[in-house]
Amino acid sequence: MDSAHVDDVPTRYAEFAEFEVRGRTPVYLAWARGIAGDPATCELIGRLPRIKRQPALVFASARHAGAPETEDYPAFREFVHAHWTRIEQIALTHSTQTNEAKRCAVLLPFLSLLPGPLSLVEMGASAGLCLYPDRYAYRYALDGGSTHELRPVGSDTAASAADIPVLDCALRDGVPRPQSLPDVVHRGGVDLSPIDPAHADSRAWLRSLIWPGQQSERVPR
């Protein structure tokens, strides 16, 4: 969780570096550590409403405005100060709505235990990609090195298989192995600012929310 309870910008970005991105994305680690020790940039961010100061949103806004994905903090800082008006406008009109379809792989073992058919409702649905657990293919890694795979009905041809994302996940600690995909007869998403994945600008924002270093897997999915 982001340190939303922290009002002090340097502390918030230092904690983001230490507890959320260290070991996950060197680019955001360099940016967060740099901002934590940079009073002038902290002052810019401090002008934003508290809910808009979160590092993930500020960094995504900067990248959406064209910031280079570099671990060179001075280069990033120069871009931020030169384009702050644009970055601020993006942050004020957008929110962190990353839609990670792979979450369905974690939910499926439990959804498959429920008697169907199912009606799904998701709060904070963003683009609604997690409302389709019945339309993805799954590949679970089991203890001992074997795998367990599930695919939607009708995806057995090469053409259809190529269009279906495969969600990889490891089953551990006695989590039940799903035997089938759920029968979903209704799905509804609730969101204050739903994202239309058919809109090019919306897709571009979703891509900006993906952390540097994770694009090769998450963007295609």
Secondary structure per residue as TSV (DSSP state, phi and psi in degrees):
chain	resnum	aa	ss	phi	psi
A	1	M	-	360.0	142.0
A	2	D	-	-69.6	148.1
A	3	S	-	-76.7	63.9
A	4	A	T	-67.8	-19.0
A	5	H	T	-79.9	-9.2
A	6	V	-	-92.0	118.6
A	7	D	-	-81.2	-32.3
A	8	D	-	-71.6	116.8
A	9	V	H	-61.9	-48.0
A	10	P	H	-57.2	-42.2
A	11	T	H	-65.9	-40.9
A	12	R	H	-61.8	-43.0
A	13	Y	H	-74.7	-32.8
A	14	A	H	-65.3	-40.9
A	15	E	H	-69.1	-36.2
A	16	F	H	-60.9	-42.6
A	17	A	I	-64.1	-45.6
A	18	E	I	-74.3	-40.8
A	19	F	I	-106.8	-14.6
A	20	E	I	-118.9	-34.0
A	21	V	I	-116.7	-11.4
A	22	R	T	-62.2	123.8
A	23	G	T	85.0	0.4
A	24	R	T	-117.7	-41.7
A	25	T	-	-149.3	105.8
A	26	P	H	-60.2	-31.7
A	27	V	H	-64.2	-52.1
A	28	Y	H	-67.1	-31.2
A	29	L	H	-62.3	-45.8
A	30	A	H	-64.5	-40.8
A	31	W	H	-66.0	-45.5
A	32	A	H	-65.8	-43.6
A	33	R	H	-65.3	-38.8
A	34	G	H	-63.6	-45.9
A	35	I	H	-64.6	-38.8
A	36	A	H	-58.1	-28.8
A	37	G	T	-106.6	19.7
A	38	D	-	-125.6	92.4
A	39	P	H	-57.5	-36.8
A	40	A	H	-66.7	-42.2
A	41	T	H	-72.0	-36.3
A	42	C	H	-61.0	-35.6
A	43	E	H	-65.0	-41.2
A	44	L	H	-59.1	-50.9
A	45	I	H	-63.9	-34.9
A	46	G	H	-65.0	-16.2
A	47	R	T	-77.6	-18.0
A	48	L	S	-72.2	154.2
A	49	P	-	-57.4	150.4
A	50	R	G	-52.1	-41.7
A	51	I	G	-69.4	-16.8
A	52	K	G	-99.5	3.1
A	53	R	-	-88.7	-2.3
A	54	Q	-	-60.9	135.2
A	55	P	H	-55.1	-42.9
A	56	A	H	-60.0	-37.4
A	57	L	H	-74.4	-44.6
A	58	V	H	-62.7	-43.2
A	59	F	H	-67.2	-41.5
A	60	A	H	-64.0	-38.7
A	61	S	H	-64.7	-41.2
A	62	A	H	-63.5	-43.9
A	63	R	H	-67.1	-36.3
A	64	H	H	-63.7	-29.9
A	65	A	T	-83.2	-5.9
A	66	G	T	110.1	12.7
A	67	A	-	-61.0	138.3
A	68	P	-	-70.1	138.6
A	69	E	-	-84.8	80.5
A	70	T	-	-127.5	148.9
A	71	E	S	-82.6	-1.1
A	72	D	-	-79.0	96.0
A	73	Y	H	-60.8	-41.7
A	74	P	H	-56.4	-37.8
A	75	A	H	-66.6	-41.5
A	76	F	H	-64.5	-43.1
A	77	R	H	-60.9	-43.2
A	78	E	H	-59.8	-41.5
A	79	F	H	-65.3	-45.4
A	80	V	H	-58.9	-46.2
A	81	H	H	-70.4	-31.8
A	82	A	H	-76.0	-25.3
A	83	H	S	-122.7	25.3
A	84	W	H	-61.3	-37.9
A	85	T	H	-57.4	-43.7
A	86	R	H	-69.0	-43.9
A	87	I	H	-61.3	-44.3
A	88	E	H	-60.7	-42.9
A	89	Q	H	-62.7	-40.4
A	90	I	H	-65.9	-45.2
A	91	A	H	-62.4	-37.9
A	92	L	H	-72.5	-24.4
A	93	T	H	-108.2	1.3
A	94	H	-	-128.9	172.2
A	95	S	-	-146.2	165.6
A	96	T	-	-77.4	106.4
A	97	Q	-	-130.2	44.7
A	98	T	-	-57.8	129.5
A	99	N	-	-112.6	98.0
A	100	E	-	-97.9	102.8
A	101	A	T	-62.3	-23.4
A	102	K	T	-64.9	-15.8
A	103	R	H	-60.0	-25.1
A	104	C	H	-62.4	-29.1
A	105	A	H	-67.4	-29.7
A	106	V	H	-78.0	-33.9
A	107	L	H	-78.4	-29.7
A	108	L	H	-56.6	-43.7
A	109	P	H	-55.3	-31.0
A	110	F	H	-90.0	-35.0
A	111	L	H	-63.5	-35.3
A	112	S	T	-70.8	-14.3
A	113	L	T	-84.4	-16.1
A	114	L	S	-82.3	140.2
A	115	P	-	-69.4	131.9
A	116	G	S	-91.5	179.3
A	117	P	S	-74.2	162.0
A	118	L	E	-111.6	147.5
A	119	S	E	-115.2	120.1
A	120	L	E	-104.9	135.6
A	121	V	E	-132.3	127.2
A	122	E	E	-117.9	129.8
A	123	M	E	-89.1	129.7
A	124	G	S	73.0	52.4
A	125	A	-	-79.6	-12.8
A	126	S	T	54.3	-115.7
A	127	A	T	-91.0	2.6
A	128	G	-	78.7	15.1
A	129	L	G	-69.1	-20.4
A	130	C	G	-89.1	4.9
A	131	L	G	-91.1	7.9
A	132	Y	-	-124.4	51.3
A	133	P	T	-64.8	-16.9
A	134	D	T	-87.4	-3.8
A	135	R	S	-112.5	0.6
A	136	Y	S	-101.1	159.6
A	137	A	E	-97.8	151.2
A	138	Y	E	-129.9	142.3
A	139	R	E	-134.6	108.0
A	140	Y	E	-98.8	131.2
A	141	A	E	-87.3	127.5
A	142	L	-	-106.1	161.1
A	143	D	T	-58.7	136.5
A	144	G	T	97.6	-6.9
A	145	G	S	97.4	-5.7
A	146	S	-	-81.3	169.5
A	147	T	E	-128.9	157.1
A	148	H	E	-129.3	122.4
A	149	E	E	-119.4	146.5
A	150	L	E	-135.4	139.7
A	151	R	-	-134.9	150.6
A	152	P	-	-62.7	152.7
A	153	V	T	-62.7	134.9
A	154	G	T	89.6	6.1
A	155	S	-	-103.3	24.2
A	156	D	-	-87.9	-5.4
A	157	T	S	-90.0	154.2
A	158	A	H	-61.2	-38.8
A	159	A	H	-65.9	-46.1
A	160	S	H	-71.8	-35.3
A	161	A	H	-63.4	-34.6
A	162	A	H	-67.4	-23.2
A	163	D	T	-91.8	-5.4
A	164	I	S	-102.8	120.2
A	165	P	-	-61.9	139.0
A	166	V	E	-102.6	121.6
A	167	L	E	-98.5	116.2
A	168	D	E	-91.9	139.7
A	169	C	E	-156.6	152.3
A	170	A	E	-104.7	134.4
A	171	L	-	-97.2	121.5
A	172	R	-	-137.0	164.8
A	173	D	T	55.8	40.9
A	174	G	T	75.5	13.9
A	175	V	-	-64.2	131.0
A	176	P	-	-63.5	140.6
A	177	R	-	-77.5	119.4
A	178	P	-	-66.4	136.5
A	179	Q	-	-100.9	-16.8
A	180	S	S	-157.9	163.3
A	181	L	-	-84.5	149.7
A	182	P	-	-70.0	153.6
A	183	D	-	-94.5	100.1
A	184	V	E	-98.1	119.4
A	185	V	E	-106.1	-13.1
A	186	H	E	-152.3	138.9
A	187	R	E	-140.5	135.9
A	188	G	E	-142.6	138.3
A	189	G	E	-115.5	140.7
A	190	V	E	-118.8	123.5
A	191	D	-	-154.4	142.2
A	192	L	S	-66.0	-33.3
A	193	S	S	-138.0	74.6
A	194	P	-	-60.3	145.5
A	195	I	-	-101.4	130.7
A	196	D	-	-91.6	107.6
A	197	P	T	-67.2	-11.1
A	198	A	T	-81.5	-9.9
A	199	H	S	-93.5	129.4
A	200	A	H	-60.7	-41.8
A	201	D	H	-65.5	-35.9
A	202	S	H	-66.6	-42.6
A	203	R	H	-63.6	-37.6
A	204	A	H	-64.2	-39.1
A	205	W	H	-67.1	-41.1
A	206	L	H	-60.4	-38.4
A	207	R	H	-67.0	-37.0
A	208	S	H	-65.7	-26.1
A	209	L	H	-76.8	-17.8
A	210	I	S	-75.7	127.5
A	211	W	-	-65.7	144.8
A	212	P	T	-54.9	137.3
A	213	G	T	95.4	-11.4
A	214	Q	-	-109.5	2.6
A	215	Q	H	-67.4	-36.2
A	216	S	H	-61.3	-31.1
A	217	E	H	-95.8	-45.7
A	218	R	H	-81.3	-34.2
A	219	V	T	-62.6	-50.3
A	220	P	T	-60.6	-38.5
A	221	R	-	-66.9	360.0
